[in-house]
Amino acid sequence: MRRDVILRIGVKLILPFILVFAFYVHLHGDYGPGGGFQAGVILAGMVILYALVFGLAAAKRAVPAALVGRLVPLGVLIYLAAGLPSFLAGKRYLDYSVFSGDPLHGHEWGVFLVEAGVIITVAATMIAIFYAFADRGRP
């Protein structure tokens, strides 16, 4: 792929837009289609595109496999931690009213935390799956 200069430059130009779009999908998930799962898949797709064009070694330098392995449980912990304040306050688990005096704002913060956990877990899981398949058969 070293000779594909146009492809390499094109991918370098489009990667920031993919990142911004992923965060737009994540933040817009409260108001319309989208959310953490879709944004996580878009983020993982960005890393996979980078790996396909620049090579697996370059992708693993940009997003190390050890980091990916730590992000999967971190996202799950963020998701679980979003429900703990309400649980400890004696309310239902994931009752977001404890995050703010106004239930509407509390709901926004709670959904944001849950979706943050989802985006991290989904992106890291998809990247880990790609790394596992891409490394198959390599010494």
C-alpha positions as a Markdown table, in Angstrom:
| # | Residue | x | y | z |
|---|---|---|---|---|
| 1 | Met | 0.0 | 0.0 | 0.0 |
| 2 | Arg | 3.0 | 2.3 | 0.1 |
| 3 | Arg | 2.4 | 3.4 | -3.5 |
| 4 | Asp | -1.3 | 4.3 | -3.0 |
| 5 | Val | -0.5 | 7.9 | -2.1 |
| 6 | Ile | -3.9 | 9.2 | -3.0 |
| 7 | Leu | -5.7 | 6.6 | -0.8 |
| 8 | Arg | -3.4 | 7.3 | 2.1 |
| 9 | Ile | -3.8 | 11.0 | 1.9 |
| 10 | Gly | -7.6 | 10.6 | 1.4 |
| 11 | Val | -7.9 | 8.5 | 4.5 |
| 12 | Lys | -5.8 | 10.9 | 6.5 |
| 13 | Leu | -8.1 | 13.7 | 5.5 |
| 14 | Ile | -11.3 | 11.8 | 6.2 |
| 15 | Leu | -10.4 | 10.3 | 9.6 |
| 16 | Pro | -11.0 | 13.5 | 11.6 |
| 17 | Phe | -14.5 | 13.8 | 10.0 |
| 18 | Ile | -15.3 | 10.2 | 10.9 |
| 19 | Leu | -14.3 | 10.9 | 14.5 |
| 20 | Val | -16.5 | 14.1 | 14.6 |
| 21 | Phe | -19.4 | 12.2 | 13.1 |
| 22 | Ala | -19.1 | 9.4 | 15.6 |
| 23 | Phe | -19.3 | 11.9 | 18.5 |
| 24 | Tyr | -22.2 | 13.7 | 16.8 |
| 25 | Val | -24.1 | 10.3 | 16.5 |
| 26 | His | -23.2 | 9.7 | 20.2 |
| 27 | Leu | -24.4 | 13.1 | 21.4 |
| 28 | His | -27.5 | 13.2 | 19.1 |
| 29 | Gly | -28.6 | 9.8 | 20.5 |
| 30 | Asp | -30.8 | 11.5 | 23.1 |
| 31 | Tyr | -32.9 | 13.3 | 20.4 |
| 32 | Gly | -33.0 | 10.9 | 17.5 |
| 33 | Pro | -31.5 | 7.8 | 15.9 |
| 34 | Gly | -28.0 | 7.0 | 17.1 |
| 35 | Gly | -26.3 | 6.6 | 20.4 |
| 36 | Gly | -23.4 | 4.8 | 22.0 |
| 37 | Phe | -23.7 | 1.6 | 20.0 |
| 38 | Gln | -23.7 | 3.2 | 16.6 |
| 39 | Ala | -21.0 | 5.7 | 17.6 |
| 40 | Gly | -18.8 | 2.9 | 18.9 |
| 41 | Val | -19.1 | 1.0 | 15.7 |
| 42 | Ile | -18.2 | 4.1 | 13.7 |
| 43 | Leu | -15.1 | 4.7 | 15.9 |
| 44 | Ala | -14.1 | 1.1 | 15.5 |
| 45 | Gly | -14.6 | 1.4 | 11.7 |
| 46 | Met | -12.3 | 4.4 | 11.8 |
| 47 | Val | -9.5 | 2.3 | 13.4 |
| 48 | Ile | -10.2 | -0.6 | 11.0 |
| 49 | Leu | -10.0 | 1.7 | 8.0 |
| 50 | Tyr | -6.7 | 3.0 | 9.3 |
| 51 | Ala | -5.4 | -0.5 | 9.7 |
| 52 | Leu | -6.5 | -1.5 | 6.2 |
| 53 | Val | -4.8 | 1.4 | 4.6 |
| 54 | Phe | -1.7 | 1.8 | 6.7 |
| 55 | Gly | -1.2 | -1.7 | 8.0 |
| 56 | Leu | -2.0 | -3.5 | 11.2 |
| 57 | Ala | 1.2 | -2.5 | 12.9 |
| 58 | Ala | 0.5 | 1.2 | 12.4 |
| 59 | Ala | -3.0 | 0.7 | 13.8 |
| 60 | Lys | -1.6 | -1.1 | 16.8 |
| 61 | Arg | 0.8 | 1.8 | 17.4 |
| 62 | Ala | -2.1 | 4.3 | 17.2 |
| 63 | Val | -4.5 | 2.2 | 19.3 |
| 64 | Pro | -2.5 | -0.5 | 21.2 |
| 65 | Ala | -4.1 | -3.8 | 21.9 |
| 66 | Ala | -3.3 | -3.5 | 25.6 |
| 67 | Leu | -5.3 | -0.2 | 25.7 |
| 68 | Val | -8.2 | -1.9 | 23.8 |
| 69 | Gly | -8.2 | -4.7 | 26.3 |
| 70 | Arg | -8.5 | -2.3 | 29.2 |
| 71 | Leu | -11.2 | -0.2 | 27.6 |
| 72 | Val | -13.7 | -3.0 | 27.3 |
| 73 | Pro | -14.2 | -3.5 | 31.1 |
| 74 | Leu | -13.8 | 0.3 | 31.7 |
| 75 | Gly | -16.9 | 0.9 | 29.5 |
| 76 | Val | -18.8 | -1.7 | 31.4 |
| 77 | Leu | -17.7 | -0.2 | 34.7 |
| 78 | Ile | -18.9 | 3.3 | 33.6 |
| 79 | Tyr | -22.2 | 1.8 | 32.6 |
| 80 | Leu | -22.6 | 0.1 | 36.0 |
| 81 | Ala | -21.3 | 3.1 | 37.9 |
| 82 | Ala | -24.1 | 5.3 | 36.3 |
| 83 | Gly | -26.7 | 3.4 | 38.3 |
| 84 | Leu | -24.9 | 3.3 | 41.6 |
| 85 | Pro | -25.8 | 6.7 | 42.9 |
| 86 | Ser | -29.5 | 6.0 | 42.5 |
| 87 | Phe | -29.1 | 2.6 | 44.0 |
| 88 | Leu | -27.2 | 3.9 | 47.0 |
| 89 | Ala | -29.9 | 6.7 | 47.4 |
| 90 | Gly | -32.5 | 4.0 | 47.8 |
| 91 | Lys | -34.1 | 4.5 | 44.4 |
| 92 | Arg | -34.4 | 2.2 | 41.4 |
| 93 | Tyr | -31.1 | 1.3 | 39.7 |
| 94 | Leu | -30.5 | 3.7 | 36.8 |
| 95 | Asp | -33.0 | 6.2 | 38.1 |
| 96 | Tyr | -31.3 | 9.3 | 36.9 |
| 97 | Ser | -33.1 | 11.8 | 39.0 |
| 98 | Val | -30.2 | 11.7 | 41.6 |
| 99 | Phe | -27.8 | 13.4 | 39.1 |
| 100 | Ser | -29.6 | 16.8 | 39.3 |
| 101 | Gly | -32.3 | 18.6 | 41.2 |
| 102 | Asp | -34.3 | 18.8 | 38.0 |
| 103 | Pro | -35.3 | 15.3 | 36.8 |
| 104 | Leu | -34.9 | 16.3 | 33.2 |
| 105 | His | -31.3 | 17.4 | 33.6 |
| 106 | Gly | -30.6 | 14.3 | 35.7 |
| 107 | His | -32.0 | 12.1 | 33.0 |
| 108 | Glu | -29.7 | 13.8 | 30.4 |
| 109 | Trp | -26.6 | 13.2 | 32.6 |
| 110 | Gly | -27.6 | 9.7 | 33.3 |
| 111 | Val | -28.2 | 8.8 | 29.7 |
| 112 | Phe | -24.9 | 10.5 | 28.8 |
| 113 | Leu | -23.0 | 8.4 | 31.3 |
| 114 | Val | -24.6 | 5.2 | 30.2 |
| 115 | Glu | -24.0 | 6.0 | 26.5 |
| 116 | Ala | -20.4 | 6.9 | 27.3 |
| 117 | Gly | -19.9 | 3.4 | 28.7 |
| 118 | Val | -21.6 | 1.9 | 25.7 |
| 119 | Ile | -19.5 | 3.8 | 23.2 |
| 120 | Ile | -16.2 | 2.8 | 24.9 |
| 121 | Thr | -17.2 | -0.9 | 25.3 |
| 122 | Val | -18.5 | -1.3 | 21.7 |
| 123 | Ala | -15.6 | 0.5 | 20.1 |
| 124 | Ala | -13.0 | -1.4 | 22.1 |
| 125 | Thr | -14.8 | -4.8 | 21.5 |
| 126 | Met | -15.0 | -4.3 | 17.8 |
| 127 | Ile | -11.4 | -3.3 | 17.6 |
| 128 | Ala | -10.4 | -6.2 | 19.7 |
| 129 | Ile | -12.3 | -8.6 | 17.4 |
| 130 | Phe | -10.6 | -7.0 | 14.4 |
| 131 | Tyr | -7.2 | -7.4 | 16.0 |
| 132 | Ala | -7.9 | -11.0 | 16.8 |
| 133 | Phe | -8.9 | -11.9 | 13.3 |
| 134 | Ala | -6.2 | -9.8 | 11.7 |
| 135 | Asp | -3.5 | -11.5 | 13.8 |
| 136 | Arg | -4.7 | -15.0 | 12.9 |
| 137 | Gly | -2.1 | -17.1 | 11.2 |
| 138 | Arg | 0.7 | -14.6 | 12.0 |
| 139 | Pro | 3.7 | -15.9 | 13.8 |
